[in-house]
Amino acid sequence: MTTATNEITHVNEVRLVGRLSAEPAELTLPSGDTLWTFRLVVERGASASASASAGRGQQLDTLDCAVWGGRVKRSVPAWCEGDLVEVTGAVRRRFYAVGAAKVSRYQIEVTGGRVIRRAASG
């Protein structure tokens, strides 16, 4: 994406459609803030990267997602394992300590989302 002055504008936008691998979980941080987390399982489509992975066995991606606020934070508690959902947001790299080691993990910071189809009940 470019602007009128030919400067490149950086973009970090994500749109995913997939199913929840488990019920969303609410976490309370030491600060008292709360967030919701869940894992989204997304099938790989017919893109070039999916074609490149053909024959290697991996046809799914499992992505960690976090919801910090907004309208979607109020709706996530009603989502269920197996629901097909659409989320929008941005990729974030989180750093934290595990014992003496510093580790990082990528996560989708969800700013919007909705249920497309409820999971079939058992």
HUZI-V179408 format. One record per residue. N is the residue number from 1. RES is the residue in three letters. SS is DSSP state (hx for helix, st for strand, lp for the rest). D_LAST is the distance of its C-alpha to the last C-alpha in Angstrom with 1 decimal. Layout:
# HUZI-V179408
n: [N,N]
res: [RES,RES]
ss: [SS,SS]
d_last: [D_LAST,D_LAST]
This chain:
# HUZI-V179408
n: [1,2,3,4,5,6,7,8,9,10,11,12,13,14,15,16,17,18,19,20,21,22,23,24,25,26,27,28,29,30,31,32,33,34,35,36,37,38,39,40,41,42,43,44,45,46,47,48,49,50,51,52,53,54,55,56,57,58,59,60,61,62,63,64,65,66,67,68,69,70,71,72,73,74,75,76,77,78,79,80,81,82,83,84,85,86,87,88,89,90,91,92,93,94,95,96,97,98,99,100,101,102,103,104,105,106,107,108,109,110,111,112,113,114,115,116,117,118,119,120,121,122]
res: [MET,THR,THR,ALA,THR,ASN,GLU,ILE,THR,HIS,VAL,ASN,GLU,VAL,ARG,LEU,VAL,GLY,ARG,LEU,SER,ALA,GLU,PRO,ALA,GLU,LEU,THR,LEU,PRO,SER,GLY,ASP,THR,LEU,TRP,THR,PHE,ARG,LEU,VAL,VAL,GLU,ARG,GLY,ALA,SER,ALA,SER,ALA,SER,ALA,SER,ALA,GLY,ARG,GLY,GLN,GLN,LEU,ASP,THR,LEU,ASP,CYS,ALA,VAL,TRP,GLY,GLY,ARG,VAL,LYS,ARG,SER,VAL,PRO,ALA,TRP,CYS,GLU,GLY,ASP,LEU,VAL,GLU,VAL,THR,GLY,ALA,VAL,ARG,ARG,ARG,PHE,TYR,ALA,VAL,GLY,ALA,ALA,LYS,VAL,SER,ARG,TYR,GLN,ILE,GLU,VAL,THR,GLY,GLY,ARG,VAL,ILE,ARG,ARG,ALA,ALA,SER,GLY]
ss: [lp,st,lp,lp,lp,lp,lp,st,lp,lp,lp,lp,lp,st,st,st,st,st,st,st,lp,lp,lp,lp,st,st,st,st,lp,lp,lp,lp,lp,st,st,st,st,st,st,st,st,st,st,lp,lp,lp,lp,hx,hx,hx,hx,hx,lp,lp,lp,lp,lp,lp,lp,st,st,st,st,st,st,st,st,lp,lp,lp,hx,hx,hx,hx,hx,hx,lp,lp,lp,lp,lp,lp,lp,st,st,st,st,st,st,st,st,st,st,st,st,st,st,st,lp,lp,st,st,st,st,st,st,st,st,st,st,st,st,st,st,st,st,st,lp,lp,lp,lp,lp]
d_last: [46.3,49.9,51.9,55.2,57.1,55.3,53.6,50.1,47.4,44.7,41.1,37.9,35.1,31.6,29.0,25.7,22.5,19.6,16.1,15.7,15.4,14.6,14.9,18.5,21.1,24.1,27.3,30.6,33.7,37.0,38.4,35.9,34.3,30.5,28.4,24.7,23.8,20.9,20.7,20.3,19.8,22.0,22.7,26.4,27.9,31.0,33.4,36.4,34.9,31.9,34.5,36.4,33.5,32.8,33.3,32.6,28.9,27.5,25.6,23.6,24.9,23.3,25.0,25.4,25.5,27.1,27.4,30.7,31.2,31.2,28.9,26.0,26.2,25.3,22.2,20.7,19.5,17.0,15.6,12.2,11.4,11.0,12.8,15.8,18.9,22.6,25.0,28.8,31.1,33.4,33.6,35.0,36.4,36.1,38.5,38.1,39.5,38.0,40.7,43.9,42.3,41.6,38.6,37.0,33.7,32.8,30.2,29.3,30.5,28.3,30.3,28.1,24.5,21.9,18.3,18.6,15.1,12.0,9.0,6.4,3.7,0.0]
